[in-house]
Amino acid sequence: MNWDALAAIAELVGALGVIATLVYLTIQIRQNTKSTNASMFQDRQNMRVNWLQQMSDRETAEMYDLGIRDQQLLDDAGRMQFLGFALSQLIQVQVAYRLYKDGHIPERDWLVDERTISAVKSYPGYANFIESAKLYLDADFIEFIDAAEPGAAIDYKDGKWNLEPQTRSRDDA
Protein backbone atom coordinates (compact mmCIF):
# COMPACT_ATOMS: atom_id res chain seq x y z
CA MET A 1 0.00 0.00 0.00
CA ASN A 2 1.41 3.35 -0.90
CA TRP A 3 1.34 6.59 1.06
CA ASP A 4 -1.37 8.12 -1.12
CA ALA A 5 -3.76 5.25 -0.34
CA LEU A 6 -3.02 5.51 3.39
CA ALA A 7 -3.58 9.27 3.30
CA ALA A 8 -6.92 8.76 1.52
CA ILE A 9 -8.01 6.17 4.09
CA ALA A 10 -6.93 8.44 6.96
CA GLU A 11 -8.83 11.31 5.38
CA LEU A 12 -11.94 9.14 5.02
CA VAL A 13 -11.70 7.97 8.64
CA GLY A 14 -11.29 11.59 9.75
CA ALA A 15 -14.32 12.67 7.70
CA LEU A 16 -16.38 9.83 9.19
CA GLY A 17 -15.26 10.95 12.66
CA VAL A 18 -16.40 14.51 11.93
CA ILE A 19 -19.76 13.25 10.65
CA ALA A 20 -20.21 11.03 13.73
CA THR A 21 -19.34 13.98 15.97
CA LEU A 22 -21.85 16.22 14.17
CA VAL A 23 -24.58 13.57 14.51
CA TYR A 24 -23.78 13.18 18.21
CA LEU A 25 -23.85 16.96 18.76
CA THR A 26 -27.16 17.25 16.90
CA ILE A 27 -28.71 14.60 19.15
CA GLN A 28 -27.30 16.27 22.25
CA ILE A 29 -28.59 19.71 21.22
CA ARG A 30 -32.08 18.30 20.57
CA GLN A 31 -32.10 16.55 23.94
CA ASN A 32 -30.88 19.71 25.65
CA THR A 33 -33.55 21.79 23.90
CA LYS A 34 -36.27 19.36 25.01
CA SER A 35 -34.92 19.40 28.54
CA THR A 36 -34.75 23.20 28.59
CA ASN A 37 -38.30 23.49 27.24
CA ALA A 38 -39.57 20.99 29.81
CA SER A 39 -37.81 22.92 32.58
CA MET A 40 -39.26 26.22 31.34
CA PHE A 41 -42.74 24.69 31.18
CA GLN A 42 -42.36 23.33 34.71
CA ASP A 43 -41.16 26.71 36.00
CA ARG A 44 -44.19 28.41 34.45
CA GLN A 45 -46.52 25.83 35.96
CA ASN A 46 -44.83 26.26 39.34
CA MET A 47 -45.44 30.02 39.13
CA ARG A 48 -49.12 29.39 38.39
CA VAL A 49 -49.43 26.90 41.24
CA ASN A 50 -47.69 29.35 43.59
CA TRP A 51 -50.11 32.09 42.56
CA LEU A 52 -53.09 29.77 43.09
CA GLN A 53 -51.75 28.73 46.48
CA GLN A 54 -51.50 32.39 47.47
CA MET A 55 -55.07 32.89 46.27
CA SER A 56 -56.22 30.00 48.48
CA ASP A 57 -55.62 32.29 51.45
CA ARG A 58 -59.03 33.85 52.12
CA GLU A 59 -57.64 37.27 53.03
CA THR A 60 -55.49 37.41 49.89
CA ALA A 61 -58.38 36.26 47.71
CA GLU A 62 -60.70 38.90 49.19
CA MET A 63 -58.05 41.60 48.74
CA TYR A 64 -57.50 40.60 45.12
CA ASP A 65 -61.21 40.34 44.40
CA LEU A 66 -61.84 43.85 45.75
CA GLY A 67 -58.75 45.25 44.03
CA ILE A 68 -59.65 44.01 40.57
CA ARG A 69 -63.14 45.44 40.92
CA ASP A 70 -62.23 48.81 42.44
CA GLN A 71 -59.04 49.61 44.35
CA GLN A 72 -60.89 52.29 46.31
CA LEU A 73 -62.70 49.47 48.14
CA LEU A 74 -59.35 48.65 49.81
CA ASP A 75 -57.61 50.49 52.61
CA ASP A 76 -54.08 51.84 51.99
CA ALA A 77 -52.35 48.63 53.09
CA GLY A 78 -54.74 46.55 50.99
CA ARG A 79 -54.07 48.72 47.93
CA MET A 80 -50.32 48.29 48.37
CA GLN A 81 -50.76 44.55 48.77
CA PHE A 82 -52.96 44.43 45.67
CA LEU A 83 -50.50 46.48 43.63
CA GLY A 84 -47.58 44.24 44.57
CA PHE A 85 -49.55 41.06 43.99
CA ALA A 86 -51.02 42.21 40.66
CA LEU A 87 -47.67 43.59 39.44
CA SER A 88 -45.92 40.31 40.16
CA GLN A 89 -48.62 38.52 38.17
CA LEU A 90 -48.33 40.98 35.29
CA ILE A 91 -44.53 40.69 35.19
CA GLN A 92 -44.86 36.88 35.00
CA VAL A 93 -47.16 37.31 32.01
CA GLN A 94 -44.67 39.75 30.47
CA VAL A 95 -41.93 37.11 30.80
CA ALA A 96 -44.21 34.59 29.10
CA TYR A 97 -44.93 37.11 26.34
CA ARG A 98 -41.21 37.61 25.72
CA LEU A 99 -40.57 33.85 25.70
CA TYR A 100 -43.46 33.38 23.27
CA LYS A 101 -42.29 36.17 20.96
CA ASP A 102 -38.74 34.77 20.98
CA GLY A 103 -40.05 31.31 20.05
CA HIS A 104 -39.26 29.62 23.37
CA ILE A 105 -42.80 28.62 24.29
CA PRO A 106 -45.49 27.32 21.96
CA GLU A 107 -48.59 29.32 21.15
CA ARG A 108 -50.86 26.87 23.03
CA ASP A 109 -48.99 27.67 26.26
CA TRP A 110 -48.99 31.41 25.60
CA LEU A 111 -52.75 31.45 24.98
CA VAL A 112 -53.36 30.71 28.68
CA ASP A 113 -51.60 33.96 29.59
CA GLU A 114 -53.27 35.86 26.76
CA ARG A 115 -56.71 34.78 28.02
CA THR A 116 -55.69 35.80 31.53
CA ILE A 117 -54.90 39.34 30.38
CA SER A 118 -58.20 39.55 28.52
CA ALA A 119 -60.11 38.30 31.56
CA VAL A 120 -58.52 40.66 34.07
CA LYS A 121 -58.88 43.64 31.73
CA SER A 122 -62.65 43.21 32.07
CA TYR A 123 -62.40 44.32 35.71
CA PRO A 124 -62.24 48.11 36.18
CA GLY A 125 -59.82 47.94 39.12
CA TYR A 126 -57.36 45.84 37.17
CA ALA A 127 -57.72 47.96 34.05
CA ASN A 128 -56.86 51.03 36.14
CA PHE A 129 -53.95 49.17 37.72
CA ILE A 130 -52.54 48.28 34.28
CA GLU A 131 -52.31 51.96 33.38
CA SER A 132 -50.11 52.69 36.40
CA ALA A 133 -48.12 49.45 35.98
CA LYS A 134 -46.94 50.44 32.51
CA LEU A 135 -43.95 52.16 34.13
CA TYR A 136 -42.57 48.69 34.87
CA LEU A 137 -43.31 47.05 31.53
CA ASP A 138 -41.60 46.74 28.15
CA ALA A 139 -42.97 48.84 25.30
CA ASP A 140 -43.92 45.87 23.12
CA PHE A 141 -45.76 44.21 26.02
CA ILE A 142 -47.63 47.46 26.65
CA GLU A 143 -48.69 47.46 22.98
CA PHE A 144 -49.98 43.92 23.40
CA ILE A 145 -51.93 44.85 26.55
CA ASP A 146 -53.41 47.93 24.91
CA ALA A 147 -54.52 45.86 21.91
CA ALA A 148 -56.01 43.05 24.02
CA GLU A 149 -59.77 43.17 24.25
CA PRO A 150 -61.38 42.61 27.64
CA GLY A 151 -62.63 39.04 27.70
CA ALA A 152 -64.87 36.95 29.86
CA ALA A 153 -64.67 37.79 33.53
CA ILE A 154 -63.78 34.73 35.56
CA ASP A 155 -65.61 34.24 38.82
CA TYR A 156 -66.38 31.48 41.27
CA LYS A 157 -69.93 31.60 42.61
CA ASP A 158 -72.30 29.05 44.07
CA GLY A 159 -69.70 26.30 43.96
CA LYS A 160 -68.88 26.58 40.25
CA TRP A 161 -66.78 28.64 37.86
CA ASN A 162 -68.68 31.24 35.87
CA LEU A 163 -67.50 33.02 32.76
CA GLU A 164 -69.43 36.19 32.16
CA PRO A 165 -68.95 37.81 28.74
CA GLN A 166 -69.74 41.35 29.86
CA THR A 167 -67.37 43.78 31.50
CA ARG A 168 -67.51 43.77 35.30
CA SER A 169 -68.42 46.79 37.35
CA ARG A 170 -67.75 47.71 40.94
CA ASP A 171 -71.43 46.92 41.65
CA ASP A 172 -70.60 43.23 41.17
CA ALA A 173 -68.41 43.28 44.31
Secondary structure, 3 states (H helix, E strand, C coil): CCHHHHHHHHHHHHHHHHHHHHHHHHHHHHHHHHHHHHHHHHHHHHHHHHHHHHHCCHHHHHHHHHHHHCHHHCCHHHHHHHHHHHHHHHHHHHHHHHHHHCCCCCHHHHHHHHHHHHHHHCCHHHHHHHHHHHHHCCHHHHHHHHHCCCCCEEEEECCEEEEECCCCCHHHC
